[in-house]
Amino acid sequence: MNRIPLRIRLTAIFAAVMALVLAGAGYLTLSRFRESQREYGAPTGVAQQAQQEALDDLVRELLTALPVVFVLATIGAYLLAAAALRPVERMRTQAAGVTEDTPGYRLDVPPSHDEIARLATTLNDMLTRLQTALDHERRFAADASHELRTPLSLLRTEIDLALRHPRDATELRAALVSAHEETERLVQLAEDLLLLARTDRRTAAPAESAAYDLAPLLHRVAARLRNGSPGKAATVDCPAGLTAAVPDDWLDRAVTNLIHNAHQHGRGPVEVTARRHGNQVRIEVRDHGPGFPDFLPHAFDRFTQADRSRATTGTGLGLAITAAIARAADGECGAFNHSDGGAVVWIALPALP
C-alpha cells in the first residue's frame, strides 16, 4: 500500500466515495419515482404499461449516466490530485539535489501562500539551520587543525634536532623539556576539544540530584590559580549554601576559565562574586584591565584571542568552553565592560533549592 503513489490512493478514495454517492442518488431517484406513481392509484391496462415503460427508461438512463459521471469525476479527481501534488514532487526533486557541496541551495517557494508554500518555507529554514551547523563543524575542524599544527611541528622539530647529531646531557634535557611542554599543550588542547564535543552534543548531561556548594569550589579554584601566579590576587564573595545543579568537573572548569582569562588578559585584583538570581546562580569575574574595547562581540568565539599578536599563551578556547558548558547546563553567559574600568565575564547556571 505504501508503494502506491499518493495521487492514486487519493483518487481511489474519491472514487469509492463517489460510487457510494452515485449509488445512493440512483436509489433515491428510483424510490421517489415509484412513490410519485403510487400517488395516482393502482394503474390498469395501458396506464400500467406506460408506467412500467417510464420506469424502465429511467433505469436505463441512470445506468448510462451514472457510470459516465463516475468515470469523469474519477478522471477529474486524478488530475486535480496530480496538480495539487506537483509542487510537492518538484520540492522533492530539488531537495534530492541538495548535497554537502551545495549547502546554499534552497527550494522554490510557490506563490500560493497555502500549506505547500509553508512546507517549502519550513524546509528552507531547516536547510539554513543545517548549513549553519555544517559551517560550524567545518570551521571548528579547520581551527582545530590549525591549533594542532603548531605544537606538533615544534615537537617534531625538537625530536629531529635531538636525533640529528650527538648532544650532551644538558642539550638533551632542554630538548626533552621543550618536547614535554608541547606534549602538555597537545594534551590540554585535545581535552578542550573533547569537552567542547561533549557539551555540544550533551552526551554528559548534568546530574539531576547533584548539589555542589559554590563557596568552597570558588575558593579552591582561586587558591589554585593564585599559587600558579603568586603576584595575581583573586578575592571571592560567595554566601554559604549556594548550590548549582551542574557536574562538579564542569563547574570547576567554567570557573577556572573565567578566573584564568581575567588573570591573563586583565589586571588585578580579580573579584569573583556569586549570587542567587531567581532560579539561577550567577557567577561574575571582574578584572581591572583594559576590558573588551573591540573584542566584546567575539569574546566567546572559539579559537579567538583578544591578543591578536599571540603574545600570550593559550588556544582561545577558555571562554568558548565556558559558553558551551552554560548551554549544555541550560544556563547563560555573557560579558560587558565595567563602568569603572575592566571587564566583567559572567555565567548563570541552574540553582538547586
C-alpha positions as CSV (number, residue, x, y, z in Angstrom):
1,M,0.0,0.0,0.0
2,N,2.8,2.4,0.8
3,R,4.4,1.9,-2.6
4,I,1.3,3.1,-4.4
5,P,1.6,6.8,-5.4
6,L,-0.3,9.2,-3.2
7,R,-2.3,10.7,-6.1
8,I,-3.6,7.2,-7.0
9,R,-4.5,6.5,-3.4
10,L,-6.4,9.8,-3.1
11,T,-8.1,9.1,-6.4
12,A,-9.2,5.6,-5.2
13,I,-10.6,7.1,-2.0
14,F,-12.5,9.7,-4.0
15,A,-13.8,7.1,-6.4
16,A,-15.1,4.9,-3.6
17,V,-16.9,7.8,-2.0
18,M,-18.2,8.9,-5.4
19,A,-19.5,5.4,-6.1
20,L,-21.4,5.4,-2.9
21,V,-22.9,8.9,-3.6
22,L,-24.0,8.0,-7.1
23,A,-25.5,4.6,-6.0
24,G,-27.4,6.5,-3.2
25,A,-28.6,9.1,-5.7
26,G,-29.8,6.4,-8.1
27,Y,-31.6,4.6,-5.4
28,L,-33.3,7.7,-4.2
29,T,-34.3,8.7,-7.7
30,L,-36.0,5.4,-8.3
31,S,-37.7,5.4,-4.9
32,R,-39.1,8.9,-5.5
33,F,-40.3,7.9,-9.0
34,R,-42.2,4.9,-7.6
35,E,-43.7,7.0,-4.9
36,S,-44.9,9.5,-7.4
37,Q,-46.5,6.7,-9.5
38,R,-48.4,5.4,-6.4
39,E,-50.0,8.8,-5.7
40,Y,-52.2,8.3,-8.8
41,G,-53.5,4.9,-7.6
42,A,-53.1,1.4,-9.0
43,P,-52.9,1.7,-12.8
44,T,-54.6,-0.8,-15.1
45,G,-54.2,-1.7,-18.6
46,V,-52.5,0.9,-20.8
47,A,-51.6,3.1,-17.9
48,Q,-49.8,0.3,-16.1
49,Q,-47.8,-0.5,-19.2
50,A,-46.9,3.2,-19.7
51,Q,-45.7,3.5,-16.1
52,Q,-43.6,0.4,-16.5
53,E,-42.0,1.7,-19.7
54,A,-41.3,5.0,-18.0
55,L,-39.6,3.2,-15.1
56,D,-37.5,1.1,-17.5
57,D,-36.5,4.3,-19.3
58,L,-35.4,5.9,-16.1
59,V,-33.4,2.8,-15.1
60,R,-31.6,2.8,-18.5
61,E,-30.8,6.5,-18.2
62,L,-29.4,6.0,-14.7
63,L,-27.3,3.0,-15.8
64,T,-26.0,5.1,-18.6
65,A,-25.5,8.5,-17.0
66,L,-24.2,7.4,-13.6
67,P,-21.2,5.4,-14.8
68,V,-20.3,8.3,-17.2
69,V,-20.4,10.8,-14.3
70,F,-18.4,8.3,-12.2
71,V,-15.7,8.0,-14.8
72,L,-15.5,11.7,-15.5
73,A,-15.4,12.6,-11.8
74,T,-12.6,10.0,-11.2
75,I,-10.5,11.3,-14.0
76,G,-11.0,14.9,-12.7
77,A,-10.1,13.8,-9.2
78,Y,-6.9,12.2,-10.5
79,L,-5.9,15.3,-12.5
80,L,-6.7,17.5,-9.5
81,A,-4.6,15.3,-7.1
82,A,-1.7,15.3,-9.6
83,A,-1.9,19.0,-10.0
84,A,-2.0,19.6,-6.2
85,L,0.9,17.2,-5.6
86,R,3.1,18.6,-8.4
87,P,4.7,21.3,-6.3
88,V,5.5,18.6,-3.7
89,E,7.1,16.4,-6.3
90,R,9.1,19.5,-7.5
91,M,10.3,20.2,-4.0
92,R,11.2,16.5,-3.6
93,T,13.4,16.7,-6.7
94,Q,15.0,19.9,-5.6
95,A,15.6,18.5,-2.1
96,A,17.3,15.4,-3.6
97,G,19.8,17.8,-5.3
98,V,21.0,19.3,-2.0
99,T,24.4,17.9,-1.0
100,E,27.2,18.9,1.2
101,D,28.8,20.6,-1.8
102,T,25.7,22.7,-2.4
103,P,24.6,23.7,1.1
104,G,23.3,27.1,-0.1
105,Y,20.7,25.6,-2.4
106,R,17.1,26.3,-1.4
107,L,13.7,25.1,-2.6
108,D,11.4,27.2,-4.7
109,V,8.5,28.6,-2.6
110,P,5.2,28.7,-4.6
111,P,3.4,32.0,-4.6
112,S,0.1,30.3,-3.4
113,H,0.6,31.2,0.3
114,D,-1.0,27.8,1.2
115,E,0.2,24.7,3.1
116,I,2.6,23.8,0.2
117,A,4.2,27.2,0.4
118,R,4.5,26.9,4.2
119,L,6.1,23.5,3.8
120,A,8.7,24.9,1.4
121,T,9.4,27.7,3.8
122,T,9.8,25.3,6.7
123,L,12.2,23.1,4.7
124,N,14.3,26.1,3.6
125,D,14.5,27.1,7.3
126,M,15.7,23.6,8.1
127,L,18.3,23.7,5.3
128,T,19.5,27.0,6.7
129,R,20.0,25.6,10.2
130,L,21.7,22.5,8.7
131,Q,24.0,24.8,6.7
132,T,24.8,26.8,9.8
133,A,25.7,23.6,11.7
134,L,27.8,22.3,8.8
135,D,29.7,25.6,8.5
136,H,30.2,25.5,12.3
137,E,31.6,22.0,12.1
138,R,33.9,22.8,9.2
139,R,35.2,25.9,10.9
140,F,35.7,24.0,14.1
141,A,37.7,21.3,12.3
142,A,39.8,23.9,10.4
143,D,40.6,25.9,13.6
144,A,41.4,22.7,15.5
145,S,43.8,21.6,12.7
146,H,45.4,25.0,12.7
147,E,45.9,24.9,16.5
148,L,47.2,21.3,16.5
149,R,49.7,22.0,13.7
150,T,51.9,24.4,15.7
151,P,52.7,22.1,18.7
152,L,53.0,19.1,16.5
153,S,55.5,20.9,14.3
154,L,57.5,22.1,17.3
155,L,57.5,18.7,18.8
156,R,58.8,17.1,15.6
157,T,61.5,19.8,15.3
158,E,62.7,19.2,18.8
159,I,62.9,15.4,18.2
160,D,64.6,15.9,14.9
161,L,67.3,18.1,16.4
162,A,67.8,15.8,19.2
163,L,68.4,12.9,16.8
164,R,70.3,14.7,14.1
165,H,73.8,14.8,15.9
166,P,75.2,13.8,19.2
167,R,74.3,16.2,22.0
168,D,75.4,16.4,25.6
169,A,73.1,15.7,28.5
170,T,72.2,19.4,29.1
171,E,71.1,19.8,25.5
172,L,69.1,16.6,25.5
173,R,67.4,17.6,28.7
174,A,66.4,21.0,27.3
175,A,65.0,19.3,24.2
176,L,63.0,16.9,26.4
177,V,61.7,19.8,28.5
178,S,60.6,21.6,25.4
179,A,59.0,18.4,23.9
180,H,57.3,17.9,27.3
181,E,55.8,21.4,27.2
182,E,54.5,20.9,23.7
183,T,53.1,17.5,24.6
184,E,51.2,19.1,27.6
185,R,49.8,21.7,25.2
186,L,48.6,19.0,22.9
187,V,47.0,17.0,25.7
188,Q,45.3,20.2,27.0
189,L,44.1,21.0,23.5
190,A,42.8,17.5,23.0
191,E,40.9,17.6,26.3
192,D,39.4,21.0,25.4
193,L,38.2,19.8,22.0
194,L,36.7,16.6,23.6
195,L,34.9,18.7,26.2
196,L,33.5,21.0,23.5
197,A,32.3,18.0,21.5
198,R,30.6,16.5,24.6
199,T,28.9,19.7,25.6
200,D,27.8,20.4,22.0
201,R,26.1,17.0,21.9
202,R,25.1,16.9,25.5
203,T,26.5,13.4,25.9
204,A,27.2,14.1,29.5
205,A,24.1,15.6,31.0
206,P,24.2,17.3,34.4
207,A,23.3,15.0,37.3
208,E,19.7,15.8,38.4
209,S,20.3,15.3,42.1
210,A,23.8,16.7,42.4
211,A,24.2,19.8,44.6
212,Y,27.6,21.4,44.7
213,D,28.4,24.1,47.2
214,L,29.9,27.0,45.3
215,A,31.8,28.8,48.1
216,P,34.4,26.0,48.7
217,L,34.8,25.4,45.0
218,L,35.4,29.1,44.2
219,H,37.9,29.5,47.0
220,R,39.7,26.3,45.9
221,V,39.9,27.5,42.2
222,A,41.1,31.0,43.2
223,A,43.8,29.5,45.5
224,R,45.0,27.1,42.9
225,L,45.4,29.8,40.3
226,R,47.0,32.1,42.8
227,N,49.6,29.5,43.6
228,G,50.4,29.3,39.9
229,S,50.7,33.2,39.8
230,P,51.6,34.5,43.2
231,G,51.6,38.1,42.0
232,K,47.9,37.9,41.0
233,A,45.3,38.1,43.7
234,A,41.7,36.9,43.5
235,T,39.0,37.7,46.1
236,V,35.9,35.6,46.4
237,D,32.5,36.8,47.6
238,C,30.0,33.9,47.8
239,P,27.4,33.2,50.5
240,A,27.5,29.8,52.2
241,G,25.0,27.2,51.0
242,L,24.7,28.5,47.4
243,T,24.5,25.4,45.1
244,A,24.3,24.8,41.4
245,A,22.8,21.8,39.5
246,V,25.9,21.3,37.4
247,P,28.5,18.4,37.4
248,D,31.5,19.3,39.6
249,D,34.1,19.0,36.9
250,W,32.1,21.2,34.5
251,L,31.6,23.8,37.3
252,D,35.3,23.7,38.2
253,R,36.3,24.1,34.5
254,A,34.0,27.0,33.8
255,V,35.1,29.0,36.9
256,T,38.8,28.2,36.2
257,N,38.5,29.5,32.7
258,L,36.8,32.7,33.9
259,I,39.4,33.5,36.5
260,H,42.3,32.4,34.3
261,N,41.0,34.7,31.5
262,A,40.9,37.6,33.9
263,H,44.4,36.9,35.1
264,Q,45.8,36.6,31.6
265,H,44.1,39.5,29.8
266,G,43.3,41.8,32.6
267,R,44.9,43.4,35.7
268,G,44.4,42.6,39.3
269,P,42.8,42.4,41.7
270,V,40.4,39.9,40.3
271,E,37.0,39.9,42.0
272,V,34.8,36.7,42.0
273,T,31.2,37.2,43.1
274,A,28.3,34.6,43.2
275,R,24.7,35.5,43.9
276,R,21.3,33.8,43.6
277,H,19.0,35.3,40.8
278,G,15.7,33.6,40.7
279,N,16.2,30.0,39.6
280,Q,19.8,30.6,38.7
281,V,23.2,31.2,40.3
282,R,25.2,33.9,38.7
283,I,29.0,33.9,39.0
284,E,30.8,37.1,37.9
285,V,34.5,37.6,37.5
286,R,35.8,41.1,37.2
287,D,39.3,42.4,36.4
288,H,40.7,45.9,36.3
289,G,42.4,45.7,32.9
290,P,41.5,47.4,29.6
291,G,38.3,45.4,29.2
292,F,36.9,44.4,25.8
293,P,37.2,47.6,23.7
294,D,36.6,45.9,20.3
295,F,36.7,42.3,21.2
296,L,33.4,42.0,23.2
297,P,31.2,40.6,20.3
298,H,33.8,37.8,19.8
299,A,34.7,37.1,23.4
300,F,33.0,33.7,23.4
301,D,34.0,32.6,19.9
302,R,36.2,29.6,19.5
303,F,39.9,29.9,18.8
304,T,39.8,33.7,19.2
305,Q,42.0,35.8,21.4
306,A,42.0,39.5,22.3
307,D,45.7,39.5,21.9
308,R,46.0,39.3,18.1
309,S,49.8,39.1,18.2
310,R,49.6,35.8,20.2
311,A,52.0,37.2,22.7
312,T,50.1,35.3,25.4
313,T,49.8,31.5,25.5
314,G,46.6,29.7,25.0
315,T,44.3,28.5,22.3
316,G,41.4,30.9,22.6
317,L,39.1,28.2,23.9
318,G,38.7,29.2,27.6
319,L,35.6,31.4,27.3
320,A,34.2,29.2,24.4
321,I,34.3,26.2,26.7
322,T,32.6,28.2,29.5
323,A,29.9,29.2,27.0
324,A,29.5,25.6,25.9
325,I,29.1,24.4,29.5
326,A,26.5,27.1,30.1
327,R,24.5,26.0,27.1
328,A,24.7,22.3,27.9
329,A,23.5,23.0,31.5
330,D,20.6,25.2,30.3
331,G,22.3,28.3,31.6
332,E,23.6,31.5,30.2
333,C,26.8,33.5,29.9
334,G,27.9,37.0,28.9
335,A,30.5,39.7,29.2
336,F,30.5,43.5,29.5
337,N,32.8,46.4,30.2
338,H,32.5,47.8,33.7
339,S,31.8,51.5,34.0
340,D,34.7,51.9,36.4
341,G,37.1,50.0,34.1
342,G,37.9,46.4,33.4
343,A,35.8,43.6,32.1
344,V,33.1,41.5,33.7
345,V,32.5,38.0,32.5
346,W,29.6,36.0,34.0
347,I,27.9,32.7,33.8
348,A,24.4,31.8,35.1
349,L,23.7,28.2,36.0
350,P,20.6,26.4,37.3
351,A,20.3,26.6,41.0
352,L,19.0,24.0,43.5
353,P,16.8,24.9,46.4
